[in-house]
Amino acid sequence: MDRGYPSHGVQAMAVYIAGQKHGMIPALRRDLRRRNAIEPAIGHMKTDGRLSRCALKGTLGDALQAVL
């Protein structure tokens, strides 16, 4: 969850935001740091490989996007 969406309204599970101090154990802190390290690489791969959101609607649109 990124910091721009703190009011998620989900009650059934715990949501951890990078930089939070309450309720963080060392393993979770390490995992969040790892995610922050690879997030830019994922973003660049998506933009360079044209893997952005599909503008075509439905299952047929998803199939056409894969072909295009």
DSSP file (Angstrom, degrees, kcal/mol; ACC not computed):
  #  RESIDUE AA STRUCTURE BP1 BP2  ACC     N-H-->O    O-->H-N    N-H-->O    O-->H-N    TCO  KAPPA ALPHA  PHI   PSI    X-CA   Y-CA   Z-CA
    1    1 A M              0   0    0      0, 0.0    17,-0.6     0, 0.0     2,-0.1   0.000 360.0 360.0 360.0 129.4    0.0    0.0    0.0
    2    2 A D    >   -     0   0    0     15,-0.1     3,-1.5     1,-0.1    15,-0.0  -0.462 360.0-106.2 -89.3 168.4    1.5    3.3   -0.9
    3    3 A R  T 3  S+     0   0    0      1,-0.3    -1,-0.1    -2,-0.1    14,-0.0   0.684 111.3  70.2 -69.3 -18.6    1.2    6.4    1.3
    4    4 A G  T 3  S+     0   0    0      1,-0.2    -1,-0.3     2,-0.1     3,-0.1   0.510  99.5  49.3 -76.7  -2.6   -1.3    8.1   -1.0
    5    5 A Y    <   +     0   0    0     -3,-1.5    -1,-0.2     1,-0.1     3,-0.1  -0.422  61.7 141.1-133.4  58.3   -4.0    5.6    0.0
    6    6 A P        +     0   0    0      0, 0.0     2,-1.5     0, 0.0     3,-0.3   0.790  61.6  68.8 -75.4 -25.9   -4.0    5.4    3.8
    7    7 A S        +     0   0    0      1,-0.2    -3,-0.0    -3,-0.1     0, 0.0  -0.580  56.5 149.1 -94.6  76.7   -7.8    5.2    4.3
    8    8 A H        -     0   0    0     -2,-1.5    -1,-0.2    -3,-0.1     3,-0.1   0.810  42.4-146.9 -81.5 -31.7   -8.3    1.7    2.8
    9    9 A G        +     0   0    0     -3,-0.3     2,-0.5     1,-0.3    -2,-0.1   0.586  47.2 141.1  76.8   9.8  -11.3    0.7    4.9
   10   10 A V        +     0   0    0      1,-0.1    -1,-0.3     3,-0.0     5,-0.1  -0.764  22.5 173.4 -88.7 126.1  -10.3   -3.0    5.0
   11   11 A Q        +     0   0    0     -2,-0.5    -1,-0.1    -3,-0.1    -2,-0.0   0.672  65.9  67.2-102.9 -21.7  -10.9   -4.6    8.4
   12   12 A A  S    S+     0   0    0      2,-0.0     2,-0.3     0, 0.0    -1,-0.1   0.670 104.4  31.6 -80.5 -17.4  -10.1   -8.2    7.7
   13   13 A M  S    S-     0   0    0      2,-0.0     2,-0.4     0, 0.0    -3,-0.0  -0.925  81.6-105.2-139.2 161.9   -6.4   -7.9    7.1
   14   14 A A        -     0   0    0     -2,-0.3     2,-0.5     2,-0.0    -3,-0.1  -0.718  27.6-157.6 -89.0 136.2   -3.4   -5.8    8.2
   15   15 A V        -     0   0    0     -2,-0.4     2,-0.5    -5,-0.1    -7,-0.0  -0.967   5.9-159.2-115.8 124.3   -2.1   -3.2    5.8
   16   16 A Y        -     0   0    0     -2,-0.5     2,-0.4    12,-0.0     7,-0.0  -0.885   2.1-161.6-108.2 132.6    1.5   -2.0    6.2
   17   17 A I    >   -     0   0    0     -2,-0.5     3,-1.9   -14,-0.0   -15,-0.1  -0.907  32.4-100.8-112.3 138.4    2.7    1.3    4.8
   18   18 A A  T 3  S+     0   0    0    -17,-0.6     3,-0.1    -2,-0.4    11,-0.0  -0.333 108.0  26.8 -58.9 133.1    6.4    2.0    4.3
   19   19 A G  T 3  S+     0   0    0      1,-0.4    -1,-0.3    10,-0.1     2,-0.2   0.313  86.1 132.3  96.6  -7.2    7.7    4.2    7.1
   20   20 A Q    <   -     0   0    0     -3,-1.9    -1,-0.4     1,-0.1    -4,-0.0  -0.522  35.7-170.0 -78.8 148.3    5.2    3.2    9.8
   21   21 A K    >   +     0   0    0     -2,-0.2     3,-1.0    -3,-0.1     2,-0.4   0.724  56.2  89.3-108.8 -30.2    6.6    2.3   13.2
   22   22 A H  T 3  S+     0   0    0      1,-0.2     3,-0.1     3,-0.0    -2,-0.0  -0.563 101.7   2.6 -77.9 126.9    3.7    0.7   15.1
   23   23 A G  T 3  S+     0   0    0     -2,-0.4     2,-0.5     1,-0.2    -1,-0.2   0.594  91.2 138.7  80.8  11.2    3.3   -3.0   14.7
   24   24 A M    <   -     0   0    0     -3,-1.0    -1,-0.2     4,-0.1    -8,-0.0  -0.784  33.4-165.3 -94.9 128.7    6.3   -3.6   12.5
   25   25 A I     >  -     0   0    0     -2,-0.5     4,-2.3    -3,-0.1     3,-0.4  -0.709  37.7-103.4-101.5 162.2    8.6   -6.6   13.2
   26   26 A P  H  > S+     0   0    0      0, 0.0     4,-2.3     0, 0.0     5,-0.2   0.846 119.9  54.6 -57.1 -35.8   12.1   -6.8   11.7
   27   27 A A  H  > S+     0   0    0      2,-0.2     4,-2.1     1,-0.2     5,-0.1   0.914 110.4  45.6 -65.7 -41.3   11.0   -9.3    9.0
   28   28 A L  H  > S+     0   0    0     -3,-0.4     4,-2.4     2,-0.2     5,-0.2   0.903 111.7  52.2 -66.8 -40.3    8.2   -7.0    7.7
   29   29 A R  H  X S+     0   0    0     -4,-2.3     4,-1.9     1,-0.2    -2,-0.2   0.906 110.4  48.6 -61.6 -41.3   10.5   -4.0    7.8
   30   30 A R  H  X S+     0   0    0     -4,-2.3     4,-2.0    -5,-0.2    -1,-0.2   0.900 110.6  50.9 -65.5 -41.6   13.1   -5.9    5.7
   31   31 A D  H  X S+     0   0    0     -4,-2.1     4,-2.2     1,-0.2    -2,-0.2   0.890 109.4  50.1 -64.5 -39.5   10.4   -7.0    3.2
   32   32 A L  H  X S+     0   0    0     -4,-2.4     4,-2.3     1,-0.2    -1,-0.2   0.888 109.7  51.1 -67.1 -37.4    9.2   -3.4    2.8
   33   33 A R  H  X S+     0   0    0     -4,-1.9     4,-1.3    -5,-0.2    -1,-0.2   0.900 109.9  50.4 -65.0 -38.3   12.7   -2.2    2.2
   34   34 A R  H  X S+     0   0    0     -4,-2.0     4,-1.6     2,-0.2    -2,-0.2   0.909 109.6  50.3 -65.3 -41.7   13.2   -4.9   -0.5
   35   35 A R  H  X S+     0   0    0     -4,-2.2     4,-1.7     1,-0.2     3,-0.2   0.917 108.1  52.5 -63.3 -42.1   10.0   -3.9   -2.2
   36   36 A N  H  < S+     0   0    0     -4,-2.3    -1,-0.2     1,-0.2    -2,-0.2   0.797 107.8  54.0 -63.5 -26.7   11.0   -0.2   -2.2
   37   37 A A  H  < S+     0   0    0     -4,-1.3     4,-0.3    -3,-0.2    -1,-0.2   0.851 116.1  35.2 -76.2 -34.1   14.3   -1.3   -3.9
   38   38 A I  H  X S+     0   0    0     -4,-1.6     4,-1.9    -3,-0.2    -2,-0.2   0.580  93.7  87.9 -98.0  -9.4   12.7   -3.2   -6.8
   39   39 A E  H  X S+     0   0    0     -4,-1.7     4,-2.2     1,-0.2     5,-0.2   0.898  87.6  50.9 -59.1 -44.0    9.6   -1.0   -7.3
   40   40 A P  H  > S+     0   0    0      0, 0.0     4,-2.3     0, 0.0    -1,-0.2   0.886 108.8  52.6 -61.4 -36.4   11.4    1.4   -9.8
   41   41 A A  H  > S+     0   0    0     -4,-0.3     4,-2.1     2,-0.2    -2,-0.2   0.903 109.1  49.1 -65.2 -39.9   12.6   -1.6  -11.8
   42   42 A I  H  X S+     0   0    0     -4,-1.9     4,-2.1     2,-0.2    -1,-0.2   0.921 111.1  50.2 -64.4 -43.6    9.1   -2.9  -12.1
   43   43 A G  H  X S+     0   0    0     -4,-2.2     4,-2.0     1,-0.2    -2,-0.2   0.899 110.9  48.3 -62.2 -41.6    7.8    0.5  -13.2
   44   44 A H  H  X S+     0   0    0     -4,-2.3     4,-2.8     1,-0.2     5,-0.3   0.891 110.2  51.4 -67.6 -38.5   10.5    0.9  -15.9
   45   45 A M  H  X S+     0   0    0     -4,-2.1     4,-2.0     1,-0.2     6,-0.2   0.892 110.0  50.5 -64.2 -38.1    9.8   -2.6  -17.2
   46   46 A K  H  <>S+     0   0    0     -4,-2.1     5,-3.1     2,-0.2     6,-0.2   0.906 115.9  40.3 -67.8 -40.7    6.1   -1.8  -17.5
   47   47 A T  H ><5S+     0   0    0     -4,-2.0     3,-0.8     3,-0.2    -2,-0.2   0.905 118.2  46.0 -75.8 -40.2    6.6    1.4  -19.3
   48   48 A D  H 3<5S+     0   0    0     -4,-2.8    -2,-0.2     1,-0.2    -1,-0.2   0.846 116.6  45.0 -71.1 -32.6    9.4    0.2  -21.6
   49   49 A G  T 3<5S-     0   0    0     -4,-2.0    -1,-0.2    -5,-0.3    -2,-0.2   0.316 111.1-119.8 -92.7   8.8    7.6   -3.0  -22.5
   50   50 A R  T < 5 +     0   0    0     -3,-0.8    -3,-0.2     1,-0.1    -4,-0.1   0.893  64.0 145.6  54.1  45.1    4.3   -1.2  -23.0
   51   51 A L      < +     0   0    0     -5,-3.1    -4,-0.1    -6,-0.2    -1,-0.1  -0.125  24.6 134.3-101.9  36.1    2.6   -3.2  -20.3
   52   52 A S        -     0   0    0     -6,-0.2     3,-0.0     1,-0.2     2,-0.0  -0.072  68.9 -54.7 -74.8-177.2    0.3   -0.4  -19.1
   53   53 A R        -     0   0    0      1,-0.1     2,-0.4     2,-0.1    -1,-0.2  -0.324  60.1-112.3 -64.0 138.9   -3.3   -0.7  -18.4
   54   54 A C        -     0   0    0      1,-0.1    -1,-0.1    -3,-0.1     8,-0.1  -0.580  21.1-163.4 -75.5 126.4   -5.4   -2.2  -21.2
   55   55 A A        +     0   0    0     -2,-0.4     2,-0.3     6,-0.1    -1,-0.1   0.586  66.4  91.6 -84.7 -11.4   -7.8    0.3  -22.7
   56   56 A L  S    S-     0   0    0      5,-0.2     2,-0.2     2,-0.1    -2,-0.1  -0.696  78.8-123.8 -89.1 137.8   -9.8   -2.4  -24.4
   57   57 A K     >  -     0   0    0     -2,-0.3     4,-1.0     4,-0.1     3,-0.2  -0.559  57.0  -5.6 -91.4 141.9  -12.7   -3.7  -22.4
   58   58 A G  H  > S-     0   0    0     -2,-0.2     4,-1.8     2,-0.2     5,-0.1  -0.125 100.3 -47.2  84.9-174.9  -13.5   -7.3  -21.3
   59   59 A T  H  > S+     0   0    0      1,-0.2     4,-2.1     2,-0.2    -1,-0.2   0.877 135.3  53.2 -65.8 -39.9  -12.0  -10.7  -22.0
   60   60 A L  H  > S+     0   0    0      1,-0.2     4,-2.5     2,-0.2    -1,-0.2   0.898 107.6  52.3 -62.3 -40.1  -11.8  -10.0  -25.7
   61   61 A G  H  X S+     0   0    0     -4,-1.0     4,-2.3     2,-0.2    -2,-0.2   0.885 107.7  51.1 -63.0 -39.4  -10.0   -6.8  -25.1
   62   62 A D  H  X S+     0   0    0     -4,-1.8     4,-1.8     2,-0.2    -1,-0.2   0.905 111.3  48.1 -64.4 -40.4   -7.4   -8.6  -22.9
   63   63 A A  H  X S+     0   0    0     -4,-2.1     4,-1.6     1,-0.2    -2,-0.2   0.909 112.4  48.4 -66.5 -41.3   -6.8  -11.1  -25.7
   64   64 A L  H  X S+     0   0    0     -4,-2.5     4,-2.7     1,-0.2    -2,-0.2   0.883 108.2  54.5 -66.2 -38.0   -6.5   -8.4  -28.3
   65   65 A Q  H  < S+     0   0    0     -4,-2.3    -1,-0.2     1,-0.2    -2,-0.2   0.900 107.3  50.8 -61.8 -40.4   -4.0   -6.5  -26.1
   66   66 A A  H  < S+     0   0    0     -4,-1.8    -1,-0.2     1,-0.2    -2,-0.2   0.870 112.8  46.1 -65.6 -36.1   -1.8   -9.6  -25.9
   67   67 A V  H  <        0   0    0     -4,-1.6    -2,-0.2     1,-0.2    -1,-0.2   0.888 360.0 360.0 -73.2 -39.7   -1.9  -10.0  -29.7
   68   68 A L     <        0   0    0     -4,-2.7    -1,-0.2    -5,-0.1    -2,-0.2   0.497 360.0 360.0 -70.0 360.0   -1.1   -6.3  -30.3
